[in-house]
Amino acid sequence: MIAKANTKEKPASKSSRVILIAVVTVIIVICGYCGYQVHIFSHRQEQFKKDYVIVNSVSFGLLSVDLWRDNIMNAASAKIHQFHLSPSQEADLKKEIEQILHGLVDHAFAKINKPQKSVGGKIKKMAVKALVNEKDIQNQVPDFSQKIMDEINKPSSYKRLRNVADTALAQMGKDTYDSSKSTEKSLMDSIFNKYRVKDKESFERQNAAELASIRKQTYEYAFGMLGSILLIIFIWWLVRNKRELHIPLYILSVVSALVLLVVGLTTTMIQIDARIQSMNFHLLGQDISFKNQVLFFQSKSIVDVVQLLIKTGKVDSMIVGVLILCFSILIPFAKLVSTGISLISEQKWANNRMIHYFAFESGKWSMADVMVVAILMTYIGFNGIVESTLSDLNLNNETITSITTNNTSIQPGYIVFIGFVLYGFVLSAILKRITHQFQNK
């Protein structure tokens, strides 16, 4: 244990201690403020991202029944209004009409030429044979067919045909709908009201600008935290030979490490974002396009991961969650607190076995450094899986063209957590040195 000095402090030493405590406290306050801003901006970024995901969700876009219905109806309507018989189609239709008319004439004369039992029927038969020549009627069929074609090709006939087709198409559109449309509209309206915009294009422009600003400020404050820690380490170097300042400086260093730990644990560390940047179809002569379709999005901190694993209710997931909670959260926290208690407490607390264990012997159980590597490997793994999966969706042919993007990224929370782990190594080395000095004093 560290022996407490009973000698009375010199005024100069006391003054140096007060100045040191004041300066480092200011640095910690700055670090804490930066940490608070990192947490706030990280949370805001997540909310902006979630809003973007809702508006551009593949469920409300590429997989939306209503959007496909509208696109197909627009393409079909354009085809209907552009419809006009080509010369070859006119020839084929005229031929079909002639065949039908010839068949009608044959059928009519076949009925007339049947043996008639009644007097009236026999008189009609004789009158038709006397007045109508079947061969002449058959010879006039091409003229009748041409007159029908002339009638069909009139603008008024095409207009009536289009009206009939439009009516049938509109009825088909009414019968085809997405049952989730009301929910989608409600979500869209609430998000647009939140951003005070009227359409999707305006929302995307504003959302992109906000995200760029938030991302910049988040990283600035994260690096501000790390800069504060580097400044404290520099102060350690300045007072390395002033033993009377080591204990108060170490206690304050523990406080600054706790700030890093809390921010690192509660701030987003990784975001998995897979989306289709653009997908273009050529359907019924029309180009149908979908932009920025989000396939998958997740944003998690270490605390979020622990909560998610424990809430699953599955034994294996709960065990993993509890292990992460113990080795990456509780033990590092207990180690920092125990070292502080060990340095400033009375002999009773300093000799407490649990305090001593967590302060000096629990390092091998702390898995914060392992968590850093695990998160990095998770990022690499997820990034590779997403890249591989999305590459299969990159298509380029006559019918469809698609481009996918992978926006999976490491977030500032990971940087802060790395800072805590490295800072912990430094504090462990300092603790060994100052305990050795006091024991040999």
C-alpha positions as CSV (number, residue, x, y, z in Angstrom):
1,M,0.0,0.0,0.0
2,I,1.0,3.6,-0.5
3,A,2.4,5.2,2.7
4,K,0.8,8.5,3.5
5,A,3.3,11.2,4.3
6,N,2.8,12.9,7.8
7,T,5.2,15.8,7.2
8,K,3.7,19.2,7.0
9,E,3.5,20.5,3.4
10,K,5.5,23.5,2.5
11,P,3.6,26.6,1.4
12,A,5.1,26.5,-2.0
13,S,4.1,22.9,-2.4
14,K,0.6,23.6,-1.3
15,S,0.3,26.5,-3.7
16,S,1.6,24.3,-6.6
17,R,-1.0,21.7,-5.7
18,V,-3.9,24.3,-5.7
19,I,-2.7,25.6,-9.1
20,L,-2.4,22.1,-10.5
21,I,-5.9,21.1,-9.3
22,A,-7.4,24.2,-10.7
23,V,-5.7,23.9,-14.1
24,V,-6.5,20.1,-14.5
25,T,-10.1,20.7,-13.2
26,V,-10.6,23.2,-16.0
27,I,-9.2,20.8,-18.5
28,I,-11.6,18.1,-17.2
29,V,-14.5,20.4,-17.4
30,I,-13.6,21.2,-21.0
31,C,-13.2,17.5,-21.7
32,G,-16.6,16.8,-20.1
33,Y,-18.2,19.6,-22.1
34,C,-16.7,18.1,-25.3
35,G,-17.9,14.7,-24.3
36,Y,-21.4,16.0,-23.6
37,Q,-21.5,17.6,-27.1
38,V,-20.2,14.4,-28.7
39,H,-23.0,12.5,-27.0
40,I,-25.6,15.1,-28.0
41,F,-24.4,15.4,-31.6
42,S,-24.1,11.6,-32.0
43,H,-27.7,11.2,-30.8
44,R,-28.9,14.0,-33.2
45,Q,-27.0,12.3,-36.1
46,E,-28.7,9.1,-35.4
47,Q,-32.1,10.8,-35.4
48,F,-31.4,12.5,-38.7
49,K,-30.2,9.2,-40.1
50,K,-33.4,7.4,-38.9
51,D,-35.6,10.0,-40.5
52,Y,-33.7,9.7,-43.7
53,V,-34.1,5.9,-43.6
54,I,-37.9,6.2,-43.1
55,V,-38.3,8.6,-46.0
56,N,-36.0,6.6,-48.3
57,S,-36.9,3.1,-47.1
58,V,-37.0,0.5,-49.8
59,S,-40.4,-0.5,-48.3
60,F,-41.8,2.9,-49.3
61,G,-39.9,3.1,-52.6
62,L,-38.7,0.1,-54.6
63,L,-41.1,-2.3,-52.9
64,S,-44.0,0.1,-52.7
65,V,-47.1,-1.2,-54.5
66,D,-48.5,2.3,-54.9
67,L,-45.3,3.6,-56.6
68,W,-45.2,0.7,-59.0
69,R,-48.9,1.1,-59.7
70,D,-48.5,4.8,-60.4
71,N,-45.4,4.3,-62.6
72,I,-47.0,1.5,-64.6
73,M,-50.2,3.5,-65.0
74,N,-48.3,6.5,-66.2
75,A,-46.3,4.4,-68.7
76,A,-49.5,2.6,-69.9
77,S,-51.4,5.9,-70.2
78,A,-48.6,7.4,-72.2
79,K,-48.7,4.3,-74.5
80,I,-52.5,4.7,-74.8
81,H,-52.3,8.4,-75.8
82,Q,-49.5,7.6,-78.3
83,F,-51.4,4.7,-79.8
84,H,-51.9,4.7,-83.6
85,L,-52.1,1.8,-86.0
86,S,-49.0,1.3,-88.1
87,P,-49.4,0.4,-91.8
88,S,-48.7,-3.3,-91.1
89,Q,-51.2,-3.3,-88.2
90,E,-53.8,-1.7,-90.5
91,A,-53.2,-4.4,-93.1
92,D,-53.5,-7.2,-90.6
93,L,-56.6,-5.7,-89.0
94,K,-58.3,-5.2,-92.4
95,K,-57.6,-8.8,-93.2
96,E,-59.1,-9.9,-89.9
97,I,-62.2,-7.8,-90.6
98,E,-62.6,-9.2,-94.1
99,Q,-62.4,-12.7,-92.7
100,I,-65.1,-11.9,-90.2
101,L,-67.4,-10.3,-92.8
102,H,-67.0,-13.2,-95.2
103,G,-67.9,-15.5,-92.3
104,L,-70.9,-13.4,-91.5
105,V,-72.1,-13.5,-95.2
106,D,-71.6,-17.3,-95.4
107,H,-73.5,-17.8,-92.1
108,A,-76.4,-15.5,-93.2
109,F,-76.9,-17.3,-96.6
110,A,-76.5,-20.7,-94.9
111,K,-79.5,-19.9,-92.7
112,I,-81.5,-18.5,-95.6
113,N,-80.8,-21.6,-97.8
114,K,-82.0,-24.0,-95.2
115,P,-85.2,-25.8,-96.2
116,Q,-88.2,-23.7,-95.0
117,K,-91.4,-25.3,-93.8
118,S,-93.6,-22.3,-93.4
119,V,-95.1,-20.3,-96.2
120,G,-93.6,-17.1,-95.0
121,G,-90.1,-18.6,-94.7
122,K,-90.4,-19.9,-98.3
123,I,-91.5,-16.5,-99.6
124,K,-88.5,-14.8,-97.8
125,K,-86.1,-17.3,-99.2
126,M,-87.4,-16.8,-102.8
127,A,-87.2,-13.0,-102.3
128,V,-83.6,-13.0,-101.1
129,K,-82.5,-15.3,-104.0
130,A,-84.3,-13.1,-106.4
131,L,-83.0,-9.8,-105.1
132,V,-79.6,-10.6,-103.5
133,N,-76.6,-12.3,-105.1
134,E,-74.3,-14.0,-102.6
135,K,-71.3,-13.6,-104.8
136,D,-71.8,-9.9,-105.2
137,I,-72.0,-9.5,-101.5
138,Q,-68.8,-11.4,-101.0
139,N,-67.1,-9.2,-103.6
140,Q,-68.1,-6.1,-101.7
141,V,-66.5,-7.3,-98.5
142,P,-63.1,-5.6,-99.1
143,D,-64.9,-2.3,-99.6
144,F,-66.9,-2.7,-96.4
145,S,-63.6,-3.6,-94.6
146,Q,-61.9,-0.4,-95.9
147,K,-64.9,1.7,-94.8
148,I,-64.6,0.2,-91.3
149,M,-60.8,0.9,-91.3
150,D,-61.5,4.5,-92.4
151,E,-63.9,4.9,-89.5
152,I,-61.4,3.4,-87.0
153,N,-58.6,5.8,-88.2
154,K,-60.7,8.9,-87.5
155,P,-59.4,11.1,-84.6
156,S,-62.8,10.8,-82.9
157,S,-62.6,7.0,-82.9
158,Y,-59.1,7.1,-81.4
159,K,-60.3,9.5,-78.8
160,R,-63.2,7.2,-77.8
161,L,-60.8,4.2,-77.7
162,R,-58.4,6.1,-75.4
163,N,-61.3,7.1,-73.1
164,V,-62.3,3.5,-72.8
165,A,-58.8,2.4,-72.1
166,D,-58.2,5.2,-69.6
167,T,-61.4,4.3,-67.8
168,A,-60.4,0.7,-67.6
169,L,-56.9,1.6,-66.5
170,A,-58.1,4.0,-63.8
171,Q,-60.4,1.3,-62.4
172,M,-57.5,-1.2,-62.3
173,G,-55.5,1.5,-60.4
174,K,-58.3,1.9,-57.8
175,D,-58.4,-1.9,-57.3
176,T,-54.6,-2.0,-56.8
177,Y,-53.4,-0.3,-53.6
178,D,-50.9,-0.6,-50.8
179,S,-52.7,-1.3,-47.4
180,S,-49.8,0.5,-45.6
181,K,-50.2,3.7,-47.6
182,S,-51.9,5.5,-44.7
183,T,-49.1,4.7,-42.3
184,E,-46.5,5.8,-44.8
185,K,-48.3,9.1,-45.5
186,S,-48.6,9.7,-41.7
187,L,-44.9,9.1,-41.2
188,M,-43.9,11.2,-44.2
189,D,-46.1,14.1,-43.1
190,S,-44.7,14.1,-39.5
191,I,-41.1,14.1,-40.7
192,F,-41.8,16.8,-43.3
193,N,-43.5,18.9,-40.6
194,K,-40.5,18.3,-38.3
195,Y,-38.1,19.7,-40.9
196,R,-40.6,22.3,-42.2
197,V,-40.4,21.1,-45.8
198,K,-43.1,20.2,-48.3
199,D,-41.5,17.4,-50.4
200,K,-38.9,14.7,-50.4
201,E,-36.4,16.6,-52.5
202,S,-36.4,19.5,-50.0
203,F,-36.1,17.1,-47.1
204,E,-33.1,15.3,-48.6
205,R,-31.2,18.6,-49.2
206,Q,-31.8,19.8,-45.7
207,N,-31.1,16.5,-44.1
208,A,-27.8,16.2,-46.0
209,A,-26.7,19.7,-45.0
210,E,-27.6,19.0,-41.3
211,L,-25.8,15.7,-41.3
212,A,-22.6,17.2,-42.8
213,S,-22.6,19.9,-40.1
214,I,-23.3,17.5,-37.3
215,R,-20.6,15.1,-38.4
216,K,-18.0,17.9,-38.6
217,Q,-18.9,19.1,-35.1
218,T,-19.0,15.6,-33.6
219,Y,-15.5,14.9,-34.7
220,E,-14.3,18.3,-33.6
221,Y,-15.5,17.7,-30.1
222,A,-14.2,14.1,-30.1
223,F,-10.8,15.3,-31.0
224,G,-11.2,18.1,-28.4
225,M,-11.6,15.3,-25.7
226,L,-8.5,13.6,-26.9
227,G,-6.6,16.9,-26.9
228,S,-7.6,17.4,-23.3
229,I,-6.3,14.0,-22.3
230,L,-3.0,14.7,-24.2
231,L,-2.7,17.9,-22.2
232,I,-3.2,16.1,-18.9
233,I,-0.5,13.6,-20.0
234,F,1.8,16.5,-20.8
235,I,1.2,17.9,-17.3
236,W,2.3,14.5,-16.0
237,W,5.5,14.9,-17.9
238,L,6.0,18.4,-16.4
239,V,5.5,17.3,-12.8
240,R,7.1,13.9,-13.1
241,N,9.7,14.8,-10.4
242,K,7.3,16.5,-8.0
243,R,6.0,13.6,-5.9
244,E,3.7,15.7,-3.8
245,L,1.6,16.5,-6.9
246,H,1.3,12.9,-8.1
247,I,-1.7,11.8,-6.0
248,P,-4.0,14.7,-6.7
249,L,-3.0,14.7,-10.4
250,Y,-3.7,10.9,-10.6
251,I,-7.1,11.3,-8.9
252,L,-8.0,14.0,-11.5
253,S,-6.7,11.8,-14.2
254,V,-9.0,9.0,-13.1
255,V,-11.9,11.4,-13.3
256,S,-10.9,12.4,-16.9
257,A,-10.6,8.7,-17.8
258,L,-14.2,8.1,-16.4
259,V,-15.4,10.9,-18.7
260,L,-13.8,9.1,-21.7
261,L,-15.3,5.8,-20.6
262,V,-18.8,7.0,-20.2
263,V,-18.8,8.9,-23.5
264,G,-17.2,6.0,-25.3
265,L,-19.7,3.5,-24.0
266,T,-22.8,5.6,-24.7
267,T,-21.9,7.1,-28.0
268,T,-22.5,5.5,-31.4
269,M,-19.5,3.4,-32.4
270,I,-20.5,1.9,-35.7
271,Q,-23.1,2.5,-38.3
272,I,-24.1,-0.1,-40.9
273,D,-25.7,1.6,-43.9
274,A,-26.5,-0.2,-47.2
275,R,-28.5,1.4,-49.9
276,I,-29.2,1.4,-53.6
277,Q,-28.0,4.7,-54.9
278,S,-30.0,4.4,-58.1
279,M,-32.1,1.9,-60.0
280,N,-33.5,2.6,-63.4
281,F,-36.0,0.4,-65.4
282,H,-37.1,0.7,-69.0
283,L,-40.8,-0.3,-68.9
284,L,-43.4,0.2,-71.7
285,G,-41.1,2.7,-73.4
286,Q,-40.8,4.8,-70.2
287,D,-37.9,5.2,-67.8
288,I,-38.7,4.4,-64.1
289,S,-36.1,5.5,-61.6
290,F,-35.6,5.0,-57.9
291,K,-33.0,6.9,-55.9
292,N,-31.3,6.4,-52.5
293,Q,-33.2,3.3,-51.5
294,V,-32.1,2.3,-48.0
295,L,-31.8,-1.5,-47.7
296,F,-30.5,-1.7,-44.1
297,F,-29.4,0.7,-41.4
298,Q,-28.2,0.1,-37.8
299,S,-26.5,2.4,-35.4
300,K,-25.2,1.1,-32.1
301,S,-23.1,2.0,-29.1
302,I,-21.6,-0.6,-26.7
303,V,-24.4,0.0,-24.2
304,D,-27.0,-0.4,-27.0
305,V,-25.4,-3.7,-27.9
306,V,-25.5,-4.9,-24.3
307,Q,-29.2,-3.9,-23.9
308,L,-30.1,-5.5,-27.2
309,L,-28.4,-8.8,-26.3
310,I,-30.0,-9.0,-22.8
311,K,-33.5,-8.1,-24.1
312,T,-33.5,-10.9,-26.7
313,G,-34.5,-13.4,-23.9
314,K,-32.3,-16.0,-25.5
315,V,-29.8,-17.6,-23.0
316,D,-26.8,-17.5,-25.3
317,S,-27.4,-13.9,-26.3
318,M,-27.9,-12.9,-22.7
319,I,-24.7,-14.6,-21.6
320,V,-22.7,-12.7,-24.2
321,G,-24.4,-9.4,-23.2
322,V,-23.6,-10.0,-19.5
323,L,-20.0,-10.8,-20.4
324,I,-19.6,-7.6,-22.4
325,L,-21.2,-5.7,-19.5
326,C,-18.8,-7.2,-16.9
327,F,-15.5,-7.2,-18.8
328,S,-15.9,-4.1,-21.0
329,I,-17.9,-1.8,-18.7
330,L,-18.1,-2.8,-15.1
331,I,-14.5,-3.9,-14.5
332,P,-12.8,-0.9,-16.3
333,F,-15.1,1.4,-14.2
334,A,-14.4,-0.5,-11.0
335,K,-10.6,-0.4,-11.7
336,L,-10.6,3.4,-12.1
337,V,-12.7,4.0,-9.0
338,S,-10.7,1.6,-6.9
339,T,-7.3,3.2,-7.8
340,G,-8.7,6.5,-6.8
341,I,-10.0,5.2,-3.5
342,S,-6.7,3.4,-2.8
343,L,-4.7,6.5,-3.3
344,I,-6.8,9.0,-1.2
345,S,-8.6,6.8,1.4
346,E,-7.7,6.0,4.9
347,Q,-5.7,2.9,5.7
348,K,-8.9,0.9,6.3
349,W,-10.2,1.3,2.8
350,A,-6.7,1.1,1.2
351,N,-6.3,-2.3,2.7
352,N,-9.7,-3.6,1.6
353,R,-9.1,-6.7,-0.4
354,M,-11.7,-5.9,-3.1
355,I,-10.4,-2.3,-3.5
356,H,-6.8,-3.7,-3.7
357,Y,-7.8,-6.4,-6.2
358,F,-9.7,-4.0,-8.6
359,A,-7.0,-1.4,-8.3
360,F,-3.9,-3.5,-8.9
361,E,-4.9,-7.0,-10.1
362,S,-8.0,-6.7,-12.2
363,G,-6.2,-5.5,-15.3
364,K,-6.1,-9.0,-16.8
365,W,-9.9,-9.2,-16.6
366,S,-10.5,-5.9,-18.3
367,M,-11.5,-6.5,-21.9
368,A,-11.8,-2.9,-23.1
369,D,-8.8,-3.3,-25.3
370,V,-10.3,-6.6,-26.7
371,M,-13.5,-4.7,-27.3
372,V,-11.7,-2.2,-29.4
373,V,-10.3,-5.0,-31.6
374,A,-13.6,-6.8,-31.7
375,I,-15.4,-3.7,-32.9
376,L,-12.8,-3.1,-35.6
377,M,-13.1,-6.7,-36.7
378,T,-16.9,-6.4,-36.7
379,Y,-16.6,-3.3,-38.9
380,I,-14.3,-5.0,-41.3
381,G,-16.5,-8.1,-41.4
382,F,-19.8,-6.3,-41.9
383,N,-18.2,-4.0,-44.4
384,G,-17.0,-6.9,-46.4
385,I,-20.3,-8.7,-46.2
386,V,-22.2,-5.6,-47.3
387,E,-19.8,-4.8,-50.1
388,S,-20.1,-8.4,-51.4
389,T,-23.9,-8.5,-51.2
390,L,-24.3,-5.1,-52.8
391,S,-22.0,-5.9,-55.6
392,D,-24.4,-8.6,-56.7
393,L,-27.1,-5.9,-57.0
394,N,-25.0,-3.8,-59.4
395,L,-26.8,-4.5,-62.8
396,N,-26.4,-3.0,-66.2
397,N,-28.4,-4.4,-69.1
398,E,-31.1,-3.2,-71.6
399,T,-33.9,-3.5,-69.0
400,I,-32.4,-2.4,-65.7
401,T,-29.4,-0.4,-64.4
402,S,-28.6,-0.2,-60.7
403,I,-25.8,1.3,-58.6
404,T,-25.3,0.4,-54.9
405,T,-23.4,2.2,-52.1
406,N,-22.0,1.0,-48.8
407,N,-22.0,3.8,-46.2
408,T,-21.0,1.6,-43.3
409,S,-18.6,3.6,-41.1
410,I,-16.8,3.8,-37.7
411,Q,-18.2,6.6,-35.6
412,P,-16.6,9.1,-33.1
413,G,-17.6,6.9,-30.1
414,Y,-15.1,4.4,-31.3
415,I,-12.4,7.0,-31.4
416,V,-13.2,8.1,-27.9
417,F,-13.2,4.5,-26.6
418,I,-9.8,3.9,-28.2
419,G,-8.6,7.1,-26.4
420,F,-9.9,5.6,-23.1
421,V,-8.1,2.3,-23.6
422,L,-4.8,4.0,-24.5
423,Y,-5.2,6.4,-21.7
424,G,-5.8,3.5,-19.4
425,F,-2.5,2.0,-20.4
426,V,-0.8,5.3,-19.6
427,L,-2.5,5.6,-16.2
428,S,-1.5,2.0,-15.3
429,A,2.1,2.7,-16.1
430,I,1.9,5.9,-14.0
431,L,0.2,4.1,-11.1
432,K,3.0,1.5,-11.0
433,R,5.6,4.3,-10.9
434,I,4.0,6.4,-8.2
435,T,3.2,3.4,-6.0
436,H,6.8,2.3,-6.3
437,Q,8.0,5.8,-5.4
438,F,5.9,6.0,-2.3
439,Q,6.7,2.5,-1.2
440,N,10.4,3.3,-1.4
441,K,10.0,6.7,0.3
